[in-house]
């Protein structure tokens, strides 16, 4: 686990809740680099979110009907070894239907010792997918949602999905999401609203970031925002097109403010299907040491779509920065070294 202690030491500089001056977390000279071999999770693990904790990596994903509402797994040995996925949200509030398969795209943050999970759920009364949130006392849960109604839902725009909480360098928190316009035949837009320091209270009003489907490759939608700051610039990675097809792909946009406007840089897909991974998307930014990585899902090219018996497995690839331009070193099935410090 030498890779893990060194990685935690480097990453704890930007995370709350990590122990200070832990001798076990000090980088070790000559430590071997662990290798990532994609897909790192071969079972269905769609719309992944990965957080770094004092005990290793924890990953969350869209639920699997019959076994979980929201999946959670952890890696405390190497980034290629994960525990069997468990249900992070074993009970759900009354405003959601009983059946599974309608809870999607979790995003998790920690504030003052509480782990908050934003996720997508169906509201029975309206039939729309909406945002909700649940609290856990540990990163692996169980998470408890005591809400009586959705946390946020744009009913007139088809609902709201794909939450992303971004923490800026000044400590401010921003919630991004997509209005589910393709569900009712209207445009999709990525929205943003400030969160209070507690991580669960909305401040002000939602704002249109300016990012919506404008290119042919995007089909009827943009979704799954994931934001990172690079110097004075804000980079938003996003997915577009039909998630159940090989046309699903990723793009990115940039802005000078977390509120936008975000200017789309992808007249063509930034990352598209390859012979090894079909329909890559549903991404989340992961900081490993001083490197930027991307967790995302993809189909086996021979089994694209659930009707074909496919699964959206989780991939993990490094982002290389060519100045301000991100370059994903993947999708790659070649072993990749993880930073040891």
N, C-alpha and C positions, 0 to 999 in steps of 0.2 A: 504493500500500500504506500510505497514511497512517493509515487506520483500524487496520491491524494493529499498527504500531509503538506507537501510543497505547494500544491495547487490551492488548498484552503488558506495557507499562509498568505499567498499573493492576493487571493480574491477577498479575504476578510478586510482588506484595506478599504473596500467600497461597500461592504455589507454591514448591517447592524446585526447584533446578536451573536457575533463571534467572540470567543474568549481572547483576551489580550495576553501577550507574552507566554503563549503555550509552547514549551520547548519541543513538544512532539510535532508541532506544526511548522518548525523551522525548515527552510530548504536544505537539502542534503547534497553536498558536492558529489558529482558523479552519479546522481540518481538516474536510474533507467527511465526512459520515456515509455509510457504505456501506449499501446497501439489501438486505434479505433478501426474496426472492420465493419463496414456497412452491409446491410442494415444492422444497427446496434440492437434494435428490438424487432424481431422478425414477425411477431404476431401483430394483429390489428391494433395500432396505437396512433390514431389519427389526431391531427391538430395539437401536436405536443407542445408543452411548456416545460422548461428545465430550469431549476434553481440550484445554486450552490449553497450548501449549508456547512456547518462545522463538522458534520459527519459524512459529507460526500455529496453526490448529486442526487436530486429527487426529480422525477419526471411525472407529469400529469398528462392525461389525454382524454379525448371524447370517450364516453362510455360504450360498452359492448352489451347489446340486448341479451338478457338472460344471465348476466354475470355482474354488471356494474353500472352505476349511473355515471360516475367519473372514475377513470383509472388512475392509480398512483403506484409507482415503483421506485426503488432506490438502488444506487450503485455505490457500495462502500469498499469495493476491491479494485476494480478498474472500469473504465467507461464502456467496456465491452461485456460486462457482467452485471445483470440486473436481477432483482428479486421478482418473483411471480407477481403480476399486477393484482392489486387489491382494490376494493371499492372505497374511494375516498369520501363518498357521500352516501352512506348506507340508508339514510332517511331523508325524505324531501318534504317540503311544505305542502299544505292542502291545496294551494292554488295550482299546483302542477298535476298532470295526470299520473296515474299509477304506473303505466307501462314505461319500460326503459327504451332507450334508443332515441330519446328526444332531448338529452342533455349533452352539450357539446363544448368544445373549445375552452377549457379552463385556463385561467391565468392567475398566478399566485404571487403575493407579496407578503413581507413581514413588517409589522409596525408594533413597536413596544411589546414584543414578546407574543403577539397574536399573529397567526398566519391567516390572511384573508384570501379566499378563493372567489374570483369572479368567474361566472360560467353562464352558458346559454340554456334556457329551459322553455318548454311550451307552457303558455298560459291557457288553461282550459277554457276560460270564459271567452276569450277573443280568438283562440286558435293560432295566435302569433307566437313566434319565438322571441323571447325577451331576455334581458340581463338580470341575473340574480347574484347574490353573494352569500358566502358561508364562512364561518370562523372555525379555526382549529388551534389547539394548544401545542401542536407539533406539526412539522412540515408534512408528515405523512397522514395527518388527520387522526381520528375521523373529523370531518368538517360538519358543522351544524348550521343549517339555514333555518332561522326562526321567523322569516319574513311572512307577511300576510298578503303580499302582492309583489309584482316585479320591482326590482330596484330601478330599472329604466326600460321604457318601451315606447318606441315611436309608432304608435298604432296607425297613424295616417300615412306612414311611409313603409308599411309592411312588417314592422317589428324591428328589433335591434339585436345584433349578434356579434360574435367575435371580439370580446373585450381584450384590451391590452392596457396595462398600467405601466407608465414610464416615469421614472424618477430622474429629474434633471439634476445638473451639477449643483444647483442652489438648494436642493432638497425638495423643490416643488414637485407635486404629483399630478399626472395628467392621465385621464381615462380616454382611450380611443375605442371606437367601435364602428360597425357598418350598419346602416339601415338596410333591412332585408327586402329591398325594393324588388328584386327579381322574383320574390314570392307572389307579388301582385302586379307585375308587369310595369314597374316604374324604375327610374334610375337608382343605382346604388351609389352611395357617397360614404366616405370615411369621415366620421365626426370626432370631435374632441371636446372635453370639458374638464375643468380643473377639479381636483380632489383636495379636500382639506388634509392637514397633516396627519389626521387619524386614519387616512386611507379609505374611508367609507362614506364621507359626507361630500356631496356635490356642491360646488361653489360656482355661482354665476349661471350662465346659460350655455347650452351646447353650441358649438361653432362648426360650421362646414369647413373642412380643411382644404377644400378645392380639388381633392382627388376623387375621380369617378371614372367610369369606363368611357374611354374616348378613342381607343384603338381597336382595330378589327380582331387582334389576337385575344383581347380581353373578353370577347363574347358579351354576355348580358350583365357582367358584374365585376367589381373589385371587392376584395374582402381580406380578412386576416392581417390587419396592420401589426407591424412589429417595428419599434422605433429605437434608434440609438443616436447618441450625440457624437459628432466628430469635430472637435474644435468648436467653431462657431456655427457649424452646420448641423441640421437634424436630418437624419436619413430614415425614411420609412420604407421597409420592405412590405410587399403585399402579394396576394395571390389573385388570380383571375381565371375566368372561364368555368367550365363544368368540372367539378371536383371528381366526378365519376368517369372521366375520360382522360385520354393521353394529351388532350389539349390544355389541361390545367397546367399552369406555369406561374412563375414569379416575376415581379418587376420591382422597381424601386423609384422613390420620389424624394426630393430634397426641399428643405425650407430653412429660413433663417430664424424661425421662432417655433416653439413646440405647438403653437396654435395654427401654424401655416401662414400663408397658403403654401401647400406642398406642390412642387412642380414635377410632373411625371418625367422621368428620364428614359422610359422604356417604350419606345415606339415599336419595338419587338421584345419578346420575352428576355428578361435578364437570365433566367434559368429555365430550361425547357426539358422535355422528355429526352432520354437517351436510351441506348440499347440495354442499359442496366436498371434504369429507374424511370417509370412512366408517371406522368402527372404530378411532378414534385410541387409541394406547396404546404400551406397551413403552418408557416414557419414561426420560430421564436429565436431571438438573439440570445446567445449564451456567452458570457465572458469567462474564459478559462485562462488564468494567469493574466498575461498582458495581451492575449490574443482574442480575436472575435471569431466565434463559431456560430453556425446556424443549425438548429434542430428543425427538422421538417419531416413530412410523410411522403411516401411514394408507393405506387403499385408495382408489383412484378409485371414487366412488359407482356408476359404471357397470360396474365390474369388481371386485366384492367376492369375494375368495377365489381361491385358485390354480386351482381347477377352472374358474373363469370367465375365466382368463387374466389375473388381476389381479396386481399387485405392491404390496408395502408400501413406499412411498416415504418418505423422511425429511423431516420438517417441523421448523421451528424458530420458536418463538413466545415472546414476552416474557411473564413473569409480573408482574402489578401487584399490590402488596400493599395491601389495604384494611384497615389496622391489622394484625391477625394473620391475616387471611383472604386466601388467594391467589386471584387472578383471572387466568385465562389469556386473553390478548388474541388469541384464535384458537379453533379453526383459522381462519387468515386467509390468503387468497391476495392480499391487498393488500400492496404493498411496505412493509416495516418498516425503520426506520432502526436501525442498530447503533451503540452508543455509541462515540464517538471518543476518549474519555478520561474 
